[in-house]
Amino acid sequence: MGIWDAITGRSRVKQNNLDSLFAIPNAAITLQTAAGMYPTGTGSVCFRSAAGAAFAQTRDDVVELIRSDAQAPEVEVTDDGFGYTWLVVRRSPDDVTGLCTDLHAVNTSLEVQGFASGLLCSVVPFEDRSGRRVGLVYLYKQGTFYAFAPQPGDAQVRDNLLEISVRDQLAGELPMESDLSRWFALWGAPGL
């Protein structure tokens, strides 16, 4: 923040850095060794769909781009009950780098085509041997990550201890979101 911003009471919006997604493979190693959490092979990008043929064409082009990979992953587009669209990519759990490349391509393609305002987040889920899951959530507009860990079962209850533990373990590897009010619950997110 500059002096003029301080005087006028303005703050600057934090810029996203999609290249932070490429730090997830190293963070995955940390989660495996420190917490026994392993990648599930699923990743997703959540966005608010725009009306019109231009957006539909861009979405279809992104899906085709990912499917054109020599080792094409499974790709699907789903809508949730909250009015958001999820583009879900499934790869081998061992190919976290490929998964992050796919998620980066989806975000970048929507951004370049002028649909950045609709981008919300990207999620890469992890699971331990007992079935507990946690998602590394990249907030597009903030350029930061947080952990979201739903409790197993039907109730919409979070495992806050696991979320904080993941934050602390990855603080040196990923730009973690410090404002806990931005740690949104992603009930029903693909892979969680």
N, C-alpha and C positions, 0 to 999 in steps of 0.2 A: 504494500500500500504506500503510495506517495504522499507527500505533504499536502497536496491539494485535495486528495481523497480524504485525508484525515480531517481537514478543515471543513469540507462540505458534508462529511458524514457518509460518504459513499464507500462501498467496498467493491472490489472487482470479483467477477465470477471466476471461479477456478476453472481452468481449461482442462478438457479431457486429454488423455494421452493413451490412445488405443494401443500403442506399443507396450503398455503395461501388461496387456494380455499375454505377451510372450515371456513374462516372468513367472507365469503359472507353472510351467513344467519344473522349474527349480523349487517353487513352493510346494509342489506335489511331493517331491523327495523329502522335504522337511516334514510334511504332514505324515508321510509313511513312517519315517524313523521316530519322530517325536510323539505322534498320537495314534499310530496304527490305522490311519485313514488312507484309503486307496481310491484312485480315480475310478469312476463308474463307466467311463467311456462316453457319457452323454454330456452335451453342452447345449446351451440355448441362448437366443437373443430375444428379448422382449421389446416390442414396440407398439405404438399406437398406429393402426393402419390409417392411411389417408384415403379419401374417396377419389375415384377417378382411374382412368386407364393408365396414366403414367406410373402411378404407384404400383398397380397390379403388374405392369410389365417389368418394373424394376424388381419386385419381389420374385417374379418368375425367372428373371435373368440371374438373380442371386442363387436360386435353387439350382438352376442349370449349371452355373459356374462351379458349384460345389460338387454336383454329380459328375462333372466332366473330369474330375481328378482320376488319375490312373488307378488308384485304390479307392474308388468312390465310396464314401460313407453313406449310411442311410440318412435321408433328409425328409422331414415332414413339417408342414405348417399347420398349427392348431390355434384355435381361439379359446380363451378362458372365459369364465363367467363374469369377469370384471371389464370386458370390452377391449382386452389387449390381445395381440397376436404373438405367438411364440414360433420362431423358426428353430427347430430341434435337429441337432446333428448327432448321430451315433457312430462312434468309431470303436476300435479295440481299446480297452482300458489302458493298454500299454502305449498308445499313440496320443499322449497328451499334447505333444507339439503339433501334430496334425490337426487335432481338435481346436487348439487355440488359433491356428492359422485360419481354419474355417470360420470361427467366430469373428476374427479380425476382418476377414473378407466380407462377411455379412454387414458388420457395422460400417466399414469403409464404403461399401457400395451404396448403402442407404444414405450415408452422409454426402457422398459425391453427387448423388442424384437429387440433392436438396431436401431430403427427408430427415435430417438430423434432429429436428425438433421433436420428432416422434419416438426417437430412440430412448429407451428407459434403462435397461440393464442387460448384462450378459451373466449367465450362471454356469459354473462348472461344479457339479456335485462330486462328493467323496463319501465313502462308506467304510465303516470298520467291520470287523468279523462278526460282531453281535447284531449288525443291521442298523446301527445309528447312522444317520446321514447328516452331512453338512454341505452347504453350497457356498462356494466362493462367489460372491456377487460383486460384479463391477458396475458401479453407478456411472453411466455414460456422462451425465451432465456435471458430475463432481470430479471424475477422474480418479476415484478411490474405490477400494474394496471393503467389504465387510463380510462377516460370516452369518449365515442363516441356517439354523438347525432345528427343524421341527421334531417334536417328540414322536416316536413311533406310535401308531394307533390312529384313531379317528378324530380325537380331540385336537383343536387348534391351540396347542401349547408348544412353546419354544423351549429348547434346552439352552438357557442363557449361559450356564457354566461352560458348556462346550463352545458356544460362540465366542465368549471372552477368551477362553483358552486358545482357540485358533487365532484370534486377533493377536494375542501376545506372542504366539509361536512364529507368526509370519510378519510381525512388525518391521523386521529388518530386511524383508524381501519384497514386500508389496506396499504400495501407498495405502495404508489402512484409514478408513473413515473414522475421524475422532468424534464426530457429533453422533451420539447414539440415537438421536431422534430421526436420523436418516437410515437407520438399520431397519428397513421396512420388512414386514412379514410377506413372504411370497407363497401363501398357501396354494397348494396344487401346482406349483411350478414343475415343469417336466424334469424328471430325474430325482425329485425330492419327495 
